Amino acid sequence: MPAAMAADGLPVEPQSLKKLSLKSLKRSLDLFAPAQSLLFAPDAESKRIRTGCKVRAEYGAVKDPPAEQGRGQGKGTSAPSTALALPGTQDTKDAHREGTSNAIVPAPLMLPKAPESTIPGKNTTLSIPGSSDRFSTSALMERIPSRWPRPVWHAPWKNYRVISGHLGWVRSIAFDPGNEWFCTGSADRTIKIWDLASGTLKLTLTGHIEQVRGLAVSQRHTYLFSAGDDKQVKCWDLEQNKVIRSYHGHLSGVYCLALHPTIDILLTGGRDSVCRVWDIRTKAHVSALTGHDNTVCSVFARPTDPQVVTGSHDTTIKLWDLVAGRTMCTLTHHKKSVRAMALHPKEKSFASASADNIKKFSLPKGEFLHNMLSQQKTIINSMAVNEDGVMATGGMHCKIWCILLI
């Protein structure tokens, strides 16, 4: 049969039925299991009523003896009872409630014998009237809530202000550590600094000859670092509002950059598939972290090992030993390009975004924790996490999604 065709004439990739079923099952469990568990409060009275109903539905035919058998027994003799003795049933509670010494204790389970088969050579099976295949002993088990925590309710986010001024796409953004201003880099080759409280333009920096793809503000110096498609990495002195250093060495466009939190080094990654380490003060090229097979488009740094983590278009994430200059671990969980990563400000974990999913990993060993199950089925180019564990992602379909990073 010919393959299915999309509206634009391109063939549609068939979806795996097993994959879609597992994804739907997991989403249903995460959405409805916590809510359903609230309907069954684990108190003793509701547990007794629920267990009693299920016992009557399952063993109603054999729980009480027939009337003829009860009349045939003498008053002074007690024949073994054929009732099912289960803790929590009404009969057992009535016997304990009376508190008499001559109370009859129910005997263990004694099911009636099945009639002899009239067909020779055939095995007989036990058939209990009133029972049904849809009931099972698993119904007596406690309903365990889903391990996925329920998110804390946050007020809906609203559009606070729209700031315009760039003549091209805004490709990067960075905030002042003092939370007084922020800067944006654009495809119009300029860097603009905005006042955070009023949203007014404070300064425009020009110097790149291609679009500005990465920005970083130093927490210990009055420096702003920028990188772009023109293969240049620049250091701006915000007291003089001019470029004071340039870092040359990349063979193609620079897509991302990050500052080390405790050491005066700068990390940059680009289309030459290399993450380069620079000394901020001397402009020296310290080392080149090679190993990726495609563009390095995301990077962040930590004060302890692994001090550098990079994501690439080759679908891998690498954790680096900065001193030795080699790879500590390579994560291959993604199936498509890893375009964005975000380090959790409090936990020892980070999240990575790709067109297939958003995944969470632990540090320092990089163990896979779980998928974020985002409904944002598009290419994610940027993401950030705040101290409350709320992650914001921006994709190609012009929407921002907020996810609880648990």
N, C-alpha and C positions, 0 to 999 in steps of 0.2 A: 504493500500500500504506500502511496506517496506520503511524505512527512507533512505534518500540519504547517500551514503557512500563516504568518502574522499579517497584520494590516499593511505593513510596509513591504510585503513580499519576501521577507527573510524567513528561513525555517525556524520553527519554535523548538527549542530544546525540550525533549520529553522529560517529565518529572518522575522521579522514582515514587511508586505508590507506597513502598515501605517507609521511605524517608518522610513523606507527607503524613502518613498515619502516626508515626512516632512523634513527629513534631506536634500534631494536633492533640495527641494523647497527653503529652507533657504539658502543653498549654492549658488544657482542660483541668489537669490535676492541680497545677499551680493556681489557677483562678478559682476553682470551686471547692477544692478539698478543705482549705482553711475556713471557708464560709459554712460548708456542711458540718464541719466539726463543732461549730458553735451551737448547732441545733440539738446536739446530744451532750448535755452537761454531765460531767462524770460524778454526779452525786449518787448516794446510795439508793434513794427511793426510786429515781428514774431508772437506775440500773436494774433494780429488782423487778419493776414493772416490765421493762423491755425484755429481760431474760425470761420472765414468766410467760409472756405472750409467745415468744419464740419456742419455748419448751412445749406449750400446749399445741402449737401448730405442727411441731415436729413429732412429738410423742403422745398426742392426744388419745390415740386409739389404745395405747397400752399403759397409760399413766394410772388409770383407775381400774380395779378388777371388775368383772361382770357382776351383775346383781345376783345371779344364781349362786356363784361361788361364795359371795358374802353371806347369804342366808344359810348355806350348807355348813358353815364353820360353827363350832360350838362357842359358847360364851367364855368357857374356861380355857380353851386352847387357842393358841395363836399360830396359824399356819403362815409359812413364809409368804410374804407379799411379792407380787409380780410388778409392783409399781416402780417406776424409775426414780431413784433417789438422787436428786441433784441439789446441790446447795443453792439456796436462794428461791426455791419453789414455795408455793403457798402451804403445801402439806407439811413440810418440814418446819416452817415457821410456826404453824399452829400447834405442833407437838411441843416445841420448845416454849411457846407462850403459856401452855397449861402448867408446866412445871411439876407434873405428877411423876411419881416413880414408876407407875405402871404404863407409861406411855409407850406405844409400840414404835420401835425404831424401824424405819423402812429398810428392807433387805437390799442387797446389791441388785443390779439390773439382771432380770431373768425374762428374756423375751419368749413368747409362746412358740412352740415348735410348729414348723410348717407342715401342712398335710402331706401324706405320702403321695408320690407321683403315681398316677395310674398308667403312665406311658413307660414301658420298660426301656432302660437305657438312657433315660433323660434325668439330668440332675435337677433337683428342686431348689428354688430360690425363695427367700423369705419375702413375703409381700405384706406390708403393714397397711391396712385401710386408713385412708385419710392423709397419708403422707404424700409428699410431692417432691419431684426432683429439683424444684427450684429452691427448696430449703436445704441448707447444709449446716454443719457445725461451725463453719466459718462465720455464720451470721452471729454467733455468740461472742466473737472477738470484739475487743474494743476498737473503735474507730480512731486511728492515730492521725493527728493533724499533719498536714504537709510540712516538711522540713524547711520549705521556702518561707522565710519570715514575711509577715505582712508589713508593707511599707507604712511609715508614719505619714498621716495626712498633711499636706502642705497646701496653702492657699494657692489658687490658680495664678500663674504668672501672667502679667499683662504688659502690653507694650508701653514702655515708659517714655522713650524719646527716639525719634528718628534723626540721625545726623547725616548730613550729605555734604559733599565737598570734593570727593574723588571723581576723576573722570574715567576710571576703569574699575575692574573687579578689585575688591579688597581681598588680598591673598594672605594677610597675616595681621596679628594683633598681639600687643603685649601691654601689661599694666605696670604702673609705678609701684614699687614695694610700699610706699607711703599712702597708696590709694588716693592720690590727688589728681593724677592725669593718666592718660593711656595714649598709645601710639598705634597707628595703622600703616601698613605697607600695601601698595596698590600696583595694579598693572599699568598705571599712568606714570610709573618710575619715580614716584615721590613718597616721602614718609611724612605723615601729618601727626602732630601732637595736639590732643584735645583735652580741654578741662573736663574732669569727670563730673563735677557738680552741675555745671551750667551747659556743658556740651558745646562750648564755643571753641573755635580753632585758635590755638596759641602759637603754633609754629609749623612751617613747612620746610622740610629738608630735601634738597635735591643733590644728586651726585651719581646715582645709578643710571645706567643707560638701557636697562631692561627691567622687567617687572620685579618687584621686591617680594620674595617668597617667604622670608623668615625674619623675625625680630626677637630680641631678647634684651631685657633691662637688667643691669648688674645691681645686686643688693648691697655691695660693699663700695662701689665706685659710682661716680656720676657719668657712667658710660652707657651708651646704647649701641647694640650690635645689630647689623643688618646683613642679609645675604640675598642674592638675586640670580636671575638667569644669565647675567653678564659675567659669571664665574668669579665675581668679586665678593669678598667679605670685608665689611668696613666697621670701624670703631668710631663712634661719634662722641665727642666731648660735649655734654649738655650745658656746660658752663660757657663754652665758647661757641657752641652750635656749629661745629665744623668737624670734618673728618681728621683724625689725628693719626690713625694707623689703618693700613690695608693688609690683608692676609692673602698672599698669592700662592697658588698651588693646585687648585682644582682644575681639572681638564674639561669640565662642562658646567652646566648650571648647578647652583647650590640651592637645594630644596628645603633644608631644615638646619637649625642650629640650636645649641643649648649651652648654658653656663654651668660649670661644676659648682656645687653649693659651698665647698670649703677650700678649693684650690683655684688659683688664678689661671685656669685653662678654659679654652673654648672648644666646643665640639661642633663640627659641621659635616653634613652629608649631602651628597648630590648625585647627579646622573652618571658620574664616573664609578659608581658602585663602591665608593670608599668613604669611610668615616674618618675625618682628619682631626688631629688634636693639635691645638695651637697654644703657645704661651701668650697670654694677653699683653704683657708688658714689652717683651722683646720681639714680638712678631715671629718668633721661631716656630718652625714646623716640628713639633715634638715627635709625633708618630702618625702612621697611617694604619687604621684598622681595616684590613682587607679580608674578604671572605664571602661577601654578598655577590650574587650573580646579576643583580639588576640595581636600579636606582634606590638609594637610601633616602627615604622620604620622611622618616620620623626618628627622633632621638630624644632621650632624656638622660640625666645624670643623677647619681646618688652619692652620699658621702661614704658609704661602705660598699664592699663587693657584693654583687657586680656593680661597679661604679658607672658603667655605660651600658645602655640598652638601646638597640637600634632595630627598626622595622624597615622592610624593603619591599619592592615590587616583586621580588622572587618568592613571596608568600611566607618568608621565614622571619623569625625574631631571634636576634643574637644577643646573648649576655656576655660582656667582655671583661677580661682581667686587664685593667688599665696599666698596671705595672709591667706585666709580661707582654702586653700587646697582642694577646691571643684570645680566641673564643673559649669561654667557659662552658657554654651550653647553647644549643640551637633548638628553637621551638618550631615545630612544623605542623601546628594544629590548624592554621588557616589554609584555605584553598585558593584564596585570591590575594591581591596586593594588600599589604598592611600599610595603610596611608596615615594613620593617626594612632597615638598612644597617650595615655594619661596616667601619671603616678598618683596614687592615693596619698593625701597629705598626712594621714594618721596611721593607716594600716600599712603593713609590709606587703603590699600587693599593687598591681597595676592592671589596667585594661587596655586592650588593643582592638582596633576597629578595622574591619574589612567589608567588602561588599557581600560576603556570605553571612557574617555574624559578628557580634561583639563578644569577646571572650575575656575572662578574668583569670589572672595568674598570680601565684604567690611568689614572694621573694624571701630568701635570696636564691633558691634553687630553681625557680620557674615552674613549679608544679601547676598543672591545669586545674582550676577550681570548678568553673561552670560557665555556661553560655548566658548572656544577658537577655536573650529572647526579645530582641528589639523588633518592633514593627516597622522600623525604618529600613525598608528593603531598597537600598540605594547605595551608591558609593559615598562613604563618609570621609570627609577631608579634614575634619577638626573635631576635637573633643577636649573636655576639661572636667575636673572633679573638684567639688568644694569640700569643706571640712565636715559637712553633714552627710557625706556619702552620696550626694546627688550629682549625677553625671549628665552633662549637656553635650549633645552631638549635633553637628551641622553637616548636611549632605547635599547632594546634587539637585534634589527636588525642592530647594529653597525653603526648607522647614528645619526647625530646631526641636529636637526631642529631648525630654528629660527622663532619666532612668535612675532608679535607686540602685546604687552599686553596693550590693550585699555580699 
